[in-house]
């Protein structure tokens, strides 16, 4: 990878990111709180990072636009169809390990 030109590296990274999003859109059974507790990031983090990258380039992508892109639908719709209530154990783990990014 270190010998790749910048354009090719960027294209590979973009392809990997799109594949990650596709995977997460298909795995609606995996809750954000589970992701946060296991990995320290979730779908909302990805959308925030995307929004931050857009802001750095003065592009007009707001939080809701970024979330819709990551989730593949409006965030409120995704929550209605796929988000389950977090268990007390999940909430306690999140409180103890919440990342500060």
VEXROVO-69469 format. One record per residue: x, y, z of N, C-alpha, C, O in turn. Coordinates in steps of 0.001 Angstrom, whole numbers, padded with zeros to 6 digits, always signed. Example, Ala and Ser with C-alpha at 12.3 -4.5 7.8 and 13.67 -1.06 7.14 Angstrom:
BEGIN
+013190-005690+007800+012300-004500+007800+013200-003300+007800+014236-003319+008465+012850-002250+007080+013670-001060+007140+012900+000030+007870+013409+001138+008039
//
This chain:
BEGIN
+000824-001202+000000+000000+000000+000000+000865+001261+000000+000473+002281-000568+002018+001198+000623+002849+002401+000722+003361+002879-000635+003725+004046-000775+003397+001996-001637+003896+002364-002957+002811+002871-003898+003096+003205-005049+001558+002932-003417+000457+003400-004264+000493+004911-004396+000893+005618-003471+000070+005400-005558-000054+006842-005711-001267+007321-004920-002150+006533-004581-001298+008595-004635-002343+009192-003787-003740+008950-004334-004647+008634-003564-003939+009088-005630-005257+008892-006243-005740+007452-006058-006893+007229-005690-004878+006487-006307-005258+005076-006167-005571+004753-004715-006544+004055-004428-004748+005259-003795-004990+005018-002366-006338+005596-001961-007099+004944-001246-006640+006802-002405-007920+007439-002091-009077+006631-002658-010096+006463-001987-008943+006136-003864-009999+005332-004485-010223+004030-003724-011366+003610-003542-009156+003395-003281-009283+002163-002502-009943+002438-001152-010801+001674-000708-009544+003524-000505-010149+003885+000777-011639+004185+000603-012458+003779+001428-011982+004890-000461-013387+005199-000727-014188+003925-000977-015312+003794-000492-013625+002998-001721-014312+001731-001997-014522+000945-000704-015582+000353-000498-013519+000941+000158-013638+000235+001438-014708+000891+002307-015485+000191+002957-014761+002222+002329-015766+002939+003101-017168+002635+002574-018083+002390+003360-017342+002650+001256-018658+002325+000681-019062+000895+001021-020236+000627+001278-018113-000012+001027-018426-001402+001374-018805-001516+002847-019716-002268+003193-018115-000779+003721-018476-000756+005135-019901-000245+005308-020682-000834+006056-020247+000840+004627-021607+001369+004726-022633+000353+004244-023673+000174+004877-022353-000306+003138-023267-001328+002628-023450-002445+003649-024566-002906+003888-022359-002866+004238-022408-003929+005254-023279-003487+006435-024137-004242+006893-023056-002265+006923-023822-001783+008076-025289-001585+007732-026153-001809+008579-025589-001167+006502-026989-001020+006094-027693-002367+006058-028890-002450+006334-026965-003416+005721-027542-004762+005692-027607-005409+007068-028389-006337+007277-026806-004938+007998-026780-005513+009348-027537-004622+010327-026981-004139+011314-028810-004417+010032-029628-003585+010898-029863-004224+012262-030325-003563+013192-029544-005511+012378-029665-006189+013666-028579-005742+014643-028733-005894+015854-027492-005196+014126-026412-004732+014980-026733-003310+015422-026809-002390+014608-026917-003156+016709-027293-001869+017271-026077-000961+017440-024962-001435+017659-026304+000341+017336-025220+001303+017513-024555+001169+018876-023332+001263+018980-025341+000953+019910-024760+000851+021244-023837-000364+021344-022827-000322+022047-024183-001445+020642-023302-002619+020606-021992-002279+019916-020916-002664+020373-022095-001552+018810-020887-001136+018097-020023-000240+018983-018808-000419+019058-020650+000713+019643-019900+001624+020515-019207+000851+021632-018042+001104+021937-019919-000080+022233-019348-000832+023344-018208-001746+022908-017285-001993+023684-018258-002246+021685-017225-003160+021204-016088-002469+020454-014935-002888+020547-016412-001412+019713-015410-000816+018834-015073+000633+019146-014041+001142+018708-015942+001301+019903-015710+002705+020204-016224+003652+019133-015977+004855+019207-016938+003132+018134-017575+003977+017122-018830+003280+016626-019011+002075+016804-019698+004077+015995-020941+003524+015456-021320+004272+014182-020542+005075+013667-022503+004003+013689-022974+004660+012470-023018+006183+012645-022671+006927+011727-023445+006639+013824-023494+008081+014066-022096+008687+014023-021921+009796+013518-021104+007979+014544-019723+008466+014481-019292+008607+013028-018702+009619+012649-019583+007603+012220-019220+007676+010802-019863+008882+010139-019217+009583+009360-021137+009128+010444-021801+010269+009831-021203+011581+010335-021093+012536+009566-020820+011646+011593-020171+012848+012115-018820+013083+011444-018475+014217+011113-018064+012015+011246-016757+012142+010595-016925+012603+009140-016131+013399+008639-017958+012097+008476-018244+012512+007109-018618+013998+007073-018136+014743+006219-019467+014420+007994-019860+015827+008093-018642+016701+008370-018488+017758+007758-017778+016275+009284-016568+017042+009597-015669+017190+008370-015111+018261+008131-015530+016122+007600-014709+016175+006381-015322+017140+005374-014605+017877+004697-016655+017134+005276-017334+018049+004361-017164+019501+004825-016936+020393+004008-017275+019731+006123-017097+021082+006658-015680+021595+006396-015494+022778+006109-014694+020725+006490-013302+021111+006251-013101+021587+004816-012156+022319+004521-013997+021165+003930-013908+021571+002520-014991+022577+002152-015234+022841+000974-015639+023135+003173-016707+024131+002976-017838+023617+002093-018366+024349+001256-018205+022350+002288-019326+021767+001553-020569+021818+002440-020461+021733+003663-021716+021951+001848-022958+022118+002596-023605+020807+002999-024754+020548+002640-022896+019991+003729-023467+018726+004207-023675+018856+005710-022719+019008+006471-024935+018794+006128-025211+018926+007557-025344+017543+008200-025219+016515+007535-025596+017549+009486-025665+016311+010264-026704+015338+009710-026433+014146+009570-027891+015851+009396-028957+014974+008889-028623+014418+007508-028909+013253+007230-028020+015231+006635-027601+014747+005313-026583+013617+005462-026679+012588+004793-025619+013822+006339-024577+012815+006544-025168+011535+007119-024800+010437+006702-026080+011673+008075-026710+010479+008658-027520+009725+007618-027479+008495+007570-028259+010450+006784-029053+009777+005753-028144+009011+004796-028489+007913+004358-026997+009577+004472-026050+008882+003596-025527+007611+004270-025481+006553+003642-025138+007706+005524-024587+006545+006226-025647+005476+006448-025384+004295+006221-026819+005860+006881-027884+004903+007185-028611+004402+005938-029237+003343+005974-028536+005142+004848-029256+004767+003635-030719+005151+003672-031495+004733+002813-031101+005943+004658-032468+006440+004828-032415+007512+005915-031418+007616+006629-033473+008309+006050-033475+009280+007146-033265+008587+008495-033788+007500+008739-032496+009234+009355-032141+008642+010643-033370+008283+011470-033415+007205+012063-034362+009160+011521-035568+008875+012313-036294+007641+011787-036840+006861+012568-036302+007461+010477-036918+006275+009888-036148+005018+010293-036751+004004+010645-034822+005086+010243-033995+003942+010635-034271+003576+012091-034443+002403+012419-034312+004590+012966-034569+004315+014388-035922+003640+014577-036047+002700+015361-036937+004122+013856-038274+003551+013984-038298+002079+013577-038951+001266+014231-037601+001738+012521-037635+000377+011989-036622-000572+012627-036868-001776+012687-035492-000057+013104-034398-000948+013466-033803-000779+014863-033127-001686+015347-034033+000345+015519-033372+000555+016805-034181-000034+017938-035353+000295+018122-033546-000903+018692-034175-001517+019859-033734-000762+021111-032674-000136+021115-034532-000816+022163-034109-000177+023410-032825-000831+023938-032654-002048+023867-031942-000004+024460-030697-000519+025032-030981-001139+026393-031760-000611+027188-030334-002266+026641-030493-002922+027939-029721-002141+028999-028867-001314+028680-030033-002415+030256-029317-001773+031363-027825-002103+031290-026985-001252+031579-027502-003327+030908-026096-003748+030779-025398-002963+029666-024270-002501+029843-026062-002815+028535-025483-002050+027429-025266-000595+027825-024228-000011+027513-026233-000014+028506-026114+001368+028939-024971+001546+029935-024237+002532+029866-024818+000605+030853-023738+000687+031840-022378+000564+031164-021444+001287+031511-022261-000341+030207-021007-000497+029473-020681+000760+028688-019527+001186+028636-021703+001355+028075-021499+002580+027317-021033+003707+028240-020101+004440+027910-021671+003839+029370-021309+004903+030329-019877+004738+030813-019169+005723+031019-019449+003487+030995-018097+003228+031512-017015+003407+030456-015872+003725+030784-017368+003206+029195-016351+003188+028130-016579+004214+027033-015931+004149+025988-017466+005139+027244-017834+006095+026180-016588+006800+025641-015849+007441+026388-016369+006669+024330-015213+007350+023735-015426+008863+023718-016561+009338+023743-014358+009593+023675-014453+011052+023714-014103+011678+022376-013498+012749+022330-014479+011017+021285-014166+011594+019970-015300+012425+019435-015196+012979+018341
//
